[in-house]
Amino acid sequence: MSGRKRQTVLGALLLADGEPLSLNRLIDTVWEDRAPATAAKQIRNVASDLRGIHPEIAERLTLAGDGYRLALDGWRLDSRTFTQRVARARAHREEGRLGRALEEFRAALALWRGPALAGLESPALRAQTAVLDELRLAAMEERVDLELAQGRHESVIADLSAWVAENPLRERLVAQLMLALYRSGTQARALTVYEETRRVLRRELGVSPGAELQDLHRRILRSEGRPPARPAPRLASTNLPSAAAHFTGRTPEMRTLREVARSHADGGQPPSAAPAVVAIDGMAGIGKTALAVHAAHLLTPLYPDAQLFVDMGGWAADGRPLDPATALGTLLAALGLPPGDLPDGPAERSAIWRRVLAGRRALILLDNVADTRQIRPLLPGVPGCLTVVTSRTRLTDLIATCHLTLREMTSAEGRDLFGSMVGTHRAAAEREAVDTVVDGCGRLPLAIRLAAAKLRHRTSWSVAHLASRLGRRRQRLATLEAEDGGLIEAFRQSYLGLSRAQQGVFRLLGQLPVTHIETCTVAALAGISLDQADALLESLVDAHLLGTSVPGRYVIHELLHAYAGQLAAETAAAGLGSPPPEPAPLPGVPRPRPAAAAAAAASLSRP
């Protein structure tokens, strides 16, 4: 009896989390309403025993009024560690770091060896231990949600079966077990679990299963998304890249992506919604891939069967985009289909791709797309899937649920991104210089990241020094170089994707002293017609190498302008500084006169 009393008193003091407990409270905890006349003395003896048996408690267990207080400062308690890890797991999940979230949930749950204070039968402590046990159950359910979202259906069945056996009235656990069984190809077992739960609820509580459990049961009965009877490709795969560290901004775009996903998905149940396609376009370095990958990680719970990524190589260094058949082979291999079992043709592979995805909820991210024709065979075209497409060009032929065009960051977003990379204290100490850096980067996310990385590796530099380098046009692009070429390489890939005439006009823009251009100016300086100039400039708009807000007037991003000027200088130095090749004359459109070109050049030099 004395051992149980010591355990009960110690348990009560630990659960109090450093708060004092009165003598009467401790007596009630040990004896309830059956306390002997010597109860107070026995509690004093227990306190003395605890000090002697556990030397580390001696200095921490002190009198507090007529009772006691156990100071817990500096102690590593499993309950605290559990709570902290669960909080970190939830934070990782909210930020889209699902792998890290799963690691934290697993580590938190590994601290448990059974129910809280197992073996102590104290009704007074039961309410507090019930809270801890409920937190454990909630964490278990959240961990299982992530496991299912990662496609680990079979691996959670054993744990879920044990948890459902211990908590047969907890319908969320039952639903998770049914879903895991169903997606593992054992529909009959899933239905048996439902029937057993229905009987237990009727017998114990006199109620039927809740609406969500009944709905899942009906869907499984209708075999919605039913796995094939023979071994199937292992969906539940993910090959998403890691989400970008320090992701900042893009709040409206993220809101749109969430709305599209939620309107086309159905909260974790077998799918019935139509397929969705979101196209994200913008200039090189604007953050298309970072946004798409960040969103894909956050949306994984809505598309738990598969989350797949493929770089379509639209602006690959070798100038050869990925062909559709190869891309389909990559996607199908990620789902477990051996490449040797696939036909060679894109049409046949596309048919297999759609058949495999039928009845599933999958998220497919097609990054760096060259044009709509390249990805048509890859679009699932089946209900329940979300396809996110990124491209440097406007995919005007793509029938999409929505098109998102990314613009430069706001100054505040750029400041936050820069500060998150170099340290908030350092950024706050040179706030004006940070704003100058962000402006010098043209508020382009890639440029801001490169500038911050440069500063981290140049420990002797101040933010002001970095800002001064970015303020000098000839040093700006060099400052933003990286191992993979940095910004110049990103721009070069876009430039190499242009026709010769487009390249010529782009270089011409770099020779102009301004970033705002009119059609008539380009026509005069290039010696081409207005219609030809308009067509070339509009094609550069579609390639996101120019912007426009008013017909006939264009603006080039200042970093692109610097790059175009660098190209023009290199071409001139190589003796290739001739104007762009003249397109064939358009019927009825006269060539501009030399005087017109002279007038256009003069207008650019005026203040």
Secondary structure as GFF3:
##gff-version 3
##sequence-region A 1 607
A	DSSP	alpha_helix	2	15	.	.	.	ID=ss1
A	DSSP	alpha_helix	23	31	.	.	.	ID=ss2
A	DSSP	alpha_helix	39	53	.	.	.	ID=ss3
A	DSSP	alpha_helix	55	58	.	.	.	ID=ss4
A	DSSP	beta_strand	61	64	.	.	.	ID=ss5
A	DSSP	beta_strand	67	70	.	.	.	ID=ss6
A	DSSP	alpha_helix	78	94	.	.	.	ID=ss7
A	DSSP	alpha_helix	98	110	.	.	.	ID=ss8
A	DSSP	alpha_helix	123	149	.	.	.	ID=ss9
A	DSSP	alpha_helix	153	166	.	.	.	ID=ss10
A	DSSP	alpha_helix	171	183	.	.	.	ID=ss11
A	DSSP	alpha_helix	187	204	.	.	.	ID=ss12
A	DSSP	alpha_helix	211	221	.	.	.	ID=ss13
A	DSSP	beta_strand	237	238	.	.	.	ID=ss14
A	DSSP	alpha_helix	251	264	.	.	.	ID=ss15
A	DSSP	beta_strand	276	281	.	.	.	ID=ss16
A	DSSP	alpha_helix	288	299	.	.	.	ID=ss17
A	DSSP	three_ten_helix	300	302	.	.	.	ID=ss18
A	DSSP	beta_strand	306	311	.	.	.	ID=ss19
A	DSSP	alpha_helix	324	334	.	.	.	ID=ss20
A	DSSP	three_ten_helix	339	341	.	.	.	ID=ss21
A	DSSP	alpha_helix	346	357	.	.	.	ID=ss22
A	DSSP	beta_strand	362	369	.	.	.	ID=ss23
A	DSSP	alpha_helix	372	375	.	.	.	ID=ss24
A	DSSP	three_ten_helix	376	378	.	.	.	ID=ss25
A	DSSP	beta_strand	386	391	.	.	.	ID=ss26
A	DSSP	beta_strand	402	405	.	.	.	ID=ss27
A	DSSP	alpha_helix	411	422	.	.	.	ID=ss28
A	DSSP	alpha_helix	424	429	.	.	.	ID=ss29
A	DSSP	alpha_helix	431	440	.	.	.	ID=ss30
A	DSSP	alpha_helix	445	457	.	.	.	ID=ss31
A	DSSP	alpha_helix	463	470	.	.	.	ID=ss32
A	DSSP	alpha_helix	473	479	.	.	.	ID=ss33
A	DSSP	alpha_helix	486	496	.	.	.	ID=ss34
A	DSSP	alpha_helix	500	511	.	.	.	ID=ss35
A	DSSP	beta_strand	516	518	.	.	.	ID=ss36
A	DSSP	alpha_helix	519	526	.	.	.	ID=ss37
A	DSSP	alpha_helix	530	542	.	.	.	ID=ss38
A	DSSP	beta_strand	547	550	.	.	.	ID=ss39
A	DSSP	beta_strand	553	555	.	.	.	ID=ss40
A	DSSP	alpha_helix	558	573	.	.	.	ID=ss41
A	DSSP	alpha_helix	594	605	.	.	.	ID=ss42
###
